[in-house]
């Protein structure tokens, strides 16, 4: 990615001053984009119409309505090595009056080599050790066998102490190189820490009159020399992916978007991992824009990160999972940026709080799930983001 010293200085100044910002690199892209705000995070409606300024949306896992999100509004807009500034009249070439102080501080920072550190966050989430997680899987399987739900997606947090003076911007660059096909993002939220994400899953994309979404499920390591079309999936994963696809069909139809096309399922690669995916697309009519908010409310959180049916699966997670997911398995992405809205499921996630990296991982549980196998799957998934983290030796986690 082509990143100028001016861009790094601006982002570093925002970090120093506790201002929210979001950086991202799109799947298979080679350019960094971003938004820096001079104001605190605020509430916004994703699909409402009439937005003046673009913003970066963050949806929480357990939000009552997904279409109501937290937003980083655009004052500075980053496109590659260029910075532009937003005013009420639109994007302009020069800064507005309230951004002059940031620019002056950025000019001073440009000549230094200070790291961009994580923003202040809250307490470290509760961690789930191997025995506790295996027990959680066993309880979930028992509930499935009792008919409470067909599938539930469990998750856990693993905290790792970071090396001193870790530069979050360097982590973002490293993860973008590691995951060329993923949406990679670095989001700084004062009071919520800094989030580093490398997700393979689109939630909703609306661009050039077309809506796109995907059903993604199943994870295994890619096999050297084996074409994607020849990779075999166990019945458990095939069932899991079919449940996700069926829910998306129902969500589209319930939102009045019935003229959709479906492609798949097929195997796709995400770094060293592969997933089973189906792709959905809808060519939007003039009166379909009003339906998008309802669709987002139905899709997020997706059944791929929650379970099926969604309501009893959510009740089980709230009662048993043992921590608040926050933005993990919600969504994030730019809204109204260069004429489109692109939201991604917040997966392959690390929340950096001070000098601690909190890795979030999980997996779908169905009747055939085995506790030992499910624990190992979460261990493997920590490698996606975890390999770019310069960590110290972690403290042991009690079972």
C-alpha positions as CSV (number, residue, x, y, z in Angstrom):
1,X,0.0,0.0,0.0
2,X,1.2,3.5,-0.9
3,X,1.1,5.4,2.4
4,X,2.5,8.9,2.7
5,X,4.3,10.4,5.7
6,X,1.5,13.0,5.8
7,X,-1.1,10.3,6.2
8,X,0.8,8.5,8.9
9,X,1.4,11.8,10.8
10,X,-2.4,12.6,10.6
11,X,-3.4,9.2,11.9
12,X,-0.7,9.3,14.6
13,X,-1.9,12.7,15.7
14,X,-5.5,11.5,15.9
15,X,-4.3,8.6,18.1
16,X,-2.3,10.9,20.3
17,X,-5.3,13.2,20.8
18,X,-7.8,10.4,21.4
19,X,-9.8,11.1,18.2
20,X,-11.6,8.2,16.5
21,X,-10.3,7.0,13.1
22,X,-10.8,4.0,10.8
23,X,-8.4,2.7,8.2
24,X,-9.1,-0.1,5.7
25,X,-7.8,-2.0,2.7
26,X,-10.5,-3.7,0.6
27,X,-10.3,-7.3,-0.5
28,X,-7.7,-7.8,-3.3
29,X,-7.0,-4.1,-3.2
30,X,-3.7,-2.2,-3.0
31,X,-4.8,1.1,-1.6
32,X,-5.4,2.2,2.0
33,X,-8.5,4.3,2.6
34,X,-9.7,5.9,5.8
35,X,-11.7,8.4,7.8
36,X,-10.5,10.6,10.7
37,X,-13.0,12.4,12.9
38,X,-12.6,15.5,15.0
39,X,-15.7,14.5,17.0
40,X,-16.6,11.6,19.3
41,X,-18.2,8.5,18.0
42,X,-22.0,9.1,17.5
43,X,-25.1,7.2,16.6
44,X,-26.2,6.9,13.0
45,X,-28.7,5.1,10.8
46,X,-26.9,3.0,8.2
47,X,-29.6,2.9,5.5
48,X,-31.7,6.1,6.0
49,X,-31.0,8.3,2.9
50,X,-29.9,11.8,3.0
51,X,-26.5,11.3,4.5
52,X,-24.3,14.3,3.8
53,X,-20.9,13.1,5.0
54,X,-19.6,9.5,4.6
55,X,-18.9,7.6,7.9
56,X,-17.4,4.4,9.2
57,X,-20.1,2.2,10.7
58,X,-19.6,-0.2,13.7
59,X,-22.5,-2.5,14.7
60,X,-22.5,-4.3,18.0
61,X,-23.3,-8.0,18.2
62,X,-26.2,-7.6,20.5
63,X,-27.7,-4.3,19.3
64,X,-31.5,-4.2,19.3
65,X,-31.5,-2.9,15.7
66,X,-28.6,-3.4,13.4
67,X,-29.5,-0.5,11.2
68,X,-28.7,1.8,14.2
69,X,-24.9,1.8,14.5
70,X,-22.0,3.7,16.1
71,X,-20.3,6.0,13.5
72,X,-17.0,7.7,12.9
73,X,-17.9,10.7,10.9
74,X,-15.6,12.0,8.2
75,X,-13.6,15.2,8.7
76,X,-10.5,13.9,7.0
77,X,-10.8,11.4,4.1
78,X,-7.8,9.3,3.1
79,X,-7.5,7.7,-0.3
80,X,-4.1,6.1,-0.7
81,X,-1.4,8.8,-0.2
82,X,-3.9,11.7,-0.5
83,X,-5.9,13.5,2.2
84,X,-9.0,15.6,1.6
85,X,-11.3,17.3,4.0
86,X,-15.1,17.3,4.4
87,X,-17.3,20.3,4.7
88,X,-21.0,20.9,4.6
89,X,-20.6,21.5,0.9
90,X,-18.8,18.2,0.2
91,X,-15.2,17.0,0.1
92,X,-12.8,19.9,-0.4
93,X,-9.0,20.1,-0.9
94,X,-8.2,22.2,2.2
95,X,-8.9,21.7,5.9
96,X,-11.8,23.4,7.7
97,X,-11.2,25.7,10.6
98,X,-11.7,23.1,13.3
99,X,-9.1,20.8,11.8
100,X,-6.3,23.3,11.7
101,X,-5.0,22.4,15.2
102,X,-4.7,18.7,14.1
103,X,-2.8,19.6,11.0
104,X,-0.3,21.7,13.0
105,X,0.3,18.8,15.4
106,X,0.6,16.4,12.5
107,X,3.3,18.6,11.0
108,X,5.3,18.3,14.1
109,X,4.8,14.6,14.3
110,X,5.8,14.0,10.7
111,X,9.4,14.4,11.5
112,X,9.4,11.9,14.3
113,X,9.2,8.1,14.4
114,X,6.7,7.7,17.2
115,X,4.6,4.5,17.1
116,X,0.8,4.7,16.7
117,X,-0.4,3.2,19.9
118,X,-3.7,1.6,20.9
119,X,-6.4,3.9,22.2
120,X,-7.6,3.6,25.8
121,X,-10.2,0.9,26.4
122,X,-12.2,-0.7,29.1
123,X,-11.5,-3.8,31.1
124,X,-10.1,-7.0,29.5
125,X,-13.0,-9.3,28.7
126,X,-13.3,-12.6,30.6
127,X,-11.3,-15.4,29.1
128,X,-12.5,-19.0,28.5
129,X,-9.9,-21.7,29.1
130,X,-9.8,-25.1,27.3
131,X,-11.8,-27.1,29.9
132,X,-14.5,-24.4,30.3
133,X,-14.8,-24.1,26.5
134,X,-15.1,-27.9,26.1
135,X,-17.8,-27.9,28.7
136,X,-19.6,-25.0,26.9
137,X,-19.6,-27.1,23.7
138,X,-21.0,-30.1,25.5
139,X,-23.8,-28.0,27.0
140,X,-24.6,-26.6,23.6
141,X,-24.8,-30.0,22.0
142,X,-27.1,-31.2,24.8
143,X,-29.4,-28.2,24.1
144,X,-29.4,-29.1,20.4
145,X,-30.2,-32.7,21.1
146,X,-33.1,-31.5,23.3
147,X,-34.5,-29.4,20.4
148,X,-33.7,-25.9,21.8
149,X,-32.0,-24.9,18.5
150,X,-30.4,-26.5,15.6
151,X,-27.1,-24.7,15.7
152,X,-25.3,-22.2,18.0
153,X,-22.1,-20.3,17.4
154,X,-19.8,-20.2,20.4
155,X,-16.9,-17.9,20.9
156,X,-14.2,-17.0,23.4
157,X,-11.6,-14.3,24.1
158,X,-7.9,-15.0,24.5
159,X,-5.7,-12.2,25.9
160,X,-2.1,-11.9,25.0
161,X,0.3,-9.3,26.4
162,X,1.8,-7.1,23.7
163,X,5.5,-6.3,23.3
164,X,6.4,-2.8,24.4
165,X,5.9,0.1,22.0
166,X,3.8,-2.0,19.6
167,X,2.9,0.2,16.5
168,X,-0.7,-0.5,15.6
169,X,-0.2,1.0,12.1
170,X,2.5,-1.6,11.4
171,X,0.1,-4.4,12.6
172,X,-2.4,-3.1,10.1
173,X,0.1,-3.1,7.3
174,X,1.4,-6.6,8.3
175,X,-2.2,-8.1,8.3
176,X,-3.0,-6.5,5.0
177,X,0.0,-8.3,3.5
178,X,-0.9,-11.5,5.2
179,X,-4.6,-11.5,4.1
180,X,-4.7,-10.0,0.5
181,X,-8.2,-11.4,-0.1
182,X,-9.7,-10.1,3.2
183,X,-11.2,-6.7,4.3
184,X,-8.5,-5.5,6.7
185,X,-9.2,-2.6,9.0
186,X,-7.7,-0.7,11.9
187,X,-10.3,1.2,14.0
188,X,-9.4,3.4,17.0
189,X,-12.3,4.1,19.4
190,X,-11.5,6.0,22.6
191,X,-13.0,4.0,25.5
192,X,-13.3,0.9,23.3
193,X,-9.7,0.2,22.4
194,X,-8.3,-0.3,19.0
195,X,-9.7,-3.0,16.7
196,X,-7.6,-4.9,14.2
197,X,-9.8,-7.0,11.8
198,X,-9.1,-9.2,8.8
199,X,-12.5,-10.5,7.8
200,X,-13.3,-12.7,4.8
201,X,-17.1,-12.2,5.0
202,X,-19.2,-9.5,3.4
203,X,-22.4,-8.7,5.3
204,X,-24.0,-6.2,2.8
205,X,-22.5,-4.3,-0.1
206,X,-24.6,-1.8,-2.0
207,X,-22.8,-0.3,-5.0
208,X,-23.8,0.7,-8.6
209,X,-27.4,-0.3,-8.0
210,X,-26.6,-3.9,-6.9
211,X,-26.8,-5.4,-3.4
212,X,-24.6,-8.3,-2.5
213,X,-24.3,-10.6,0.5
214,X,-22.8,-14.0,1.2
215,X,-23.5,-17.1,3.3
216,X,-20.2,-18.2,4.8
217,X,-19.6,-21.2,7.0
218,X,-17.0,-23.8,7.8
219,X,-13.3,-23.5,8.3
220,X,-10.3,-25.8,7.5
221,X,-6.7,-25.4,6.5
222,X,-5.9,-25.1,2.8
223,X,-4.1,-28.2,1.5
224,X,-1.0,-27.6,-0.6
225,X,-1.5,-28.6,-4.2
226,X,-5.2,-29.4,-3.8
227,X,-7.5,-27.3,-6.0
228,X,-10.3,-25.5,-4.2
229,X,-12.9,-27.5,-6.1
230,X,-11.5,-30.8,-4.8
231,X,-11.6,-29.9,-1.1
232,X,-14.0,-32.1,0.8
233,X,-16.3,-30.9,3.5
234,X,-17.8,-33.0,6.3
235,X,-21.5,-33.3,6.7
236,X,-21.4,-31.0,9.8
237,X,-20.1,-28.1,7.7
238,X,-22.4,-28.7,4.8
239,X,-25.4,-28.6,7.1
240,X,-24.1,-25.5,8.8
241,X,-23.6,-23.7,5.5
242,X,-27.0,-24.7,4.3
243,X,-28.7,-23.3,7.4
244,X,-27.0,-19.9,6.8
245,X,-28.0,-19.8,3.2
246,X,-31.6,-20.7,4.0
247,X,-31.7,-17.8,6.5
248,X,-30.4,-15.3,4.0
249,X,-33.1,-16.4,1.5
250,X,-35.8,-15.8,4.1
251,X,-34.3,-12.4,5.1
252,X,-34.2,-11.2,1.5
253,X,-37.8,-12.4,0.8
254,X,-39.1,-10.9,4.1
255,X,-37.5,-7.6,3.2
256,X,-39.3,-7.6,-0.2
257,X,-36.1,-8.3,-2.2
258,X,-37.4,-11.4,-3.9
259,X,-35.6,-11.1,-7.3
260,X,-32.2,-12.4,-6.0
261,X,-29.7,-14.6,-7.7
262,X,-27.7,-17.2,-5.8
263,X,-24.4,-18.8,-6.7
264,X,-22.9,-21.7,-4.8
265,X,-22.0,-23.1,-2.4
266,X,-18.4,-23.2,-3.4
267,X,-15.0,-23.3,-1.6
268,X,-13.1,-20.0,-1.2
269,X,-9.7,-19.2,0.2
270,X,-8.8,-16.7,2.9
271,X,-5.1,-16.8,3.6
272,X,-4.2,-20.3,4.8
273,X,-7.9,-21.1,5.6
274,X,-10.7,-22.1,3.3
275,X,-14.5,-21.6,3.8
276,X,-17.7,-22.8,2.2
277,X,-19.6,-19.9,0.6
278,X,-22.7,-19.0,-1.4
279,X,-23.1,-15.6,-3.0
280,X,-26.4,-13.6,-3.3
281,X,-27.0,-10.5,-5.5
282,X,-30.0,-8.3,-6.1
283,X,-30.4,-5.6,-8.8
284,X,-32.1,-2.8,-6.9
285,X,-35.2,-1.1,-8.2
286,X,-35.9,2.6,-7.6
287,X,-38.1,1.8,-4.6
288,X,-35.9,-0.8,-3.0
289,X,-33.7,1.6,-1.1
290,X,-36.3,1.8,1.7
291,X,-36.1,-2.0,2.2
292,X,-32.3,-2.1,3.0
293,X,-32.6,-1.0,6.6
294,X,-35.0,-3.9,7.3
295,X,-32.7,-6.3,5.6
296,X,-29.8,-5.2,7.7
297,X,-31.9,-5.7,10.8
298,X,-32.7,-9.2,9.7
299,X,-29.2,-10.2,8.7
300,X,-27.1,-8.9,11.6
301,X,-26.0,-10.7,13.6
302,X,-25.9,-13.4,10.9
303,X,-26.8,-16.9,11.7
304,X,-23.2,-17.8,10.8
305,X,-22.1,-16.0,14.0
306,X,-25.1,-16.6,16.2
307,X,-27.0,-19.8,15.3
308,X,-30.4,-21.1,14.2
309,X,-33.1,-20.3,15.1
310,X,-31.5,-17.0,16.1
311,X,-33.6,-16.1,19.2
312,X,-33.1,-19.2,21.3
313,X,-29.4,-19.3,20.2
314,X,-28.9,-15.8,21.4
315,X,-30.6,-16.6,24.7
316,X,-28.2,-19.5,25.2
317,X,-25.2,-17.3,24.4
318,X,-26.2,-14.5,26.7
319,X,-26.7,-17.0,29.6
320,X,-23.7,-19.2,29.0
321,X,-20.9,-17.6,26.9
322,X,-19.5,-15.6,29.8
323,X,-18.5,-12.3,28.2
324,X,-19.7,-9.4,26.1
325,X,-18.7,-9.7,22.5
326,X,-19.0,-5.9,21.9
327,X,-18.3,-5.3,18.2
328,X,-17.0,-8.8,17.6
329,X,-19.4,-10.6,15.2
330,X,-21.3,-7.4,14.6
331,X,-20.3,-5.5,11.5
332,X,-18.0,-2.7,10.3
333,X,-17.2,-0.8,7.1
334,X,-17.6,2.5,5.2
335,X,-21.0,4.0,4.5
336,X,-21.5,6.5,1.6
337,X,-17.8,6.4,0.7
338,X,-17.2,7.0,-3.0
339,X,-20.8,6.2,-3.8
340,X,-21.1,2.9,-2.1
341,X,-21.7,1.2,1.3
342,X,-19.7,-1.9,2.2
343,X,-20.3,-3.7,5.5
344,X,-18.4,-6.7,6.7
345,X,-18.9,-9.2,9.5
346,X,-16.5,-8.4,12.3
347,X,-14.5,-11.7,12.2
348,X,-10.8,-12.6,12.6
349,X,-10.7,-9.8,15.2
350,X,-8.2,-8.5,17.8
351,X,-9.2,-5.8,20.3
352,X,-6.1,-4.0,21.6
353,X,-6.6,-2.5,25.0
354,X,-3.5,-0.8,26.3
355,X,-0.7,-3.4,26.2
356,X,-3.0,-6.4,25.8
357,X,-4.3,-8.0,22.6
358,X,-7.6,-9.7,23.0
359,X,-8.2,-12.3,20.2
360,X,-11.8,-13.3,19.5
361,X,-12.4,-16.7,18.0
362,X,-15.3,-19.2,17.8
363,X,-17.1,-21.8,15.7
364,X,-20.5,-23.2,14.9
365,X,-21.8,-26.1,17.0
366,X,-24.3,-28.7,15.6
367,X,-25.4,-32.0,16.9
368,X,-22.3,-33.8,15.6
369,X,-19.8,-31.4,17.2
370,X,-17.1,-32.8,19.4
371,X,-15.7,-30.6,22.3
372,X,-12.0,-31.4,21.7
373,X,-12.3,-30.7,17.9
374,X,-14.1,-27.4,18.5
375,X,-11.5,-26.2,21.0
376,X,-8.7,-27.0,18.5
377,X,-10.6,-25.1,15.8
378,X,-10.6,-22.0,17.9
379,X,-6.8,-22.5,18.6
380,X,-6.2,-22.7,14.8
381,X,-8.2,-19.5,14.2
382,X,-6.1,-17.5,16.5
383,X,-3.3,-17.8,14.0
384,X,-5.0,-15.6,11.5
385,X,-4.5,-12.3,13.3
386,X,-2.3,-13.6,16.1
387,X,0.7,-14.2,13.8
388,X,1.2,-10.5,13.3
389,X,1.2,-9.7,17.0
390,X,4.5,-9.0,18.7
391,X,3.6,-10.6,22.0
392,X,5.3,-11.4,25.3
393,X,4.8,-14.8,26.9
394,X,1.1,-14.8,28.1
395,X,0.1,-15.6,31.6
396,X,-1.5,-19.1,32.0
397,X,-5.3,-19.1,31.7
398,X,-7.2,-21.1,34.3
399,X,-9.4,-23.8,33.0
